[in-house]
Amino acid sequence: MKNMDIHRVLEYLPHRYPFLMIDRVLACEPGKNVIALKNVTINEPFFAGHFPHHPVMPGVLIVEALAQAAAILTFATEGHKADERMVYYFVGIDNARFKKPVTAGDSLHLDVSLVRHARGLWKFHGKAKVEDAVVAEADLMCTIRQLAEEGADT
C-alpha cells in the first residue's frame, strides 16, 4: 500500500481536526512498517499557547502522531478500517526521547515499525524525523477495543 492521501487516511483513523496528526501516508507494508507525514503549520491550534514567542510542537503530540501512524499500520495489517464501533487505545509509552524541537514549517516524517503483536496488544517502535534528523522516538503499545452497543448490558 503506497501514498495514501488525506481522504484514505480519514478512512483508517477516527481522529478529526484538531486532533488528526497524519496528512499523508507515504508507504505502508502491512505487518511491517508505515511511513507517514504530518505537515506542521503555524495555524496549528497548540501554537497559540506553546509557546507564543517561540512556537514549538508539544512532544506529547509528536508521540500522538506516531501512535496514529501505528493505528494505520494496525488496521492495514488486520485488513479493516476504523469505524464507530471500535476504539484504538494508546496503552503505553516506553523509552520516549525528544532530541530537537519541531516548529512551524517542518515536515514531520513518522516511521513506525511493528515489533510484536500478541494477545490483543501491539508494540511498535516509532521515529519522528525532520529532514534526516531524528527529532523524537519511542516504543508504543496500543490495543483495539470494541465498544458496547448502545443500550446493551455491559
Secondary structure, DSSP 4 states (H G I P E B T S, - for coil): -EEE-HHHHHHH----TTS---SEEEEEETTTEEEEEEE--TT-GGGGTS-TTS----HHHHHHHHHHHHHHHHHHHHT----TTEEEEEEEEEEEEE-S---TT-EEEEEEEEEEEETTEEEEEEEEEETTEEEEEEEEEEEEEEPPPTT---
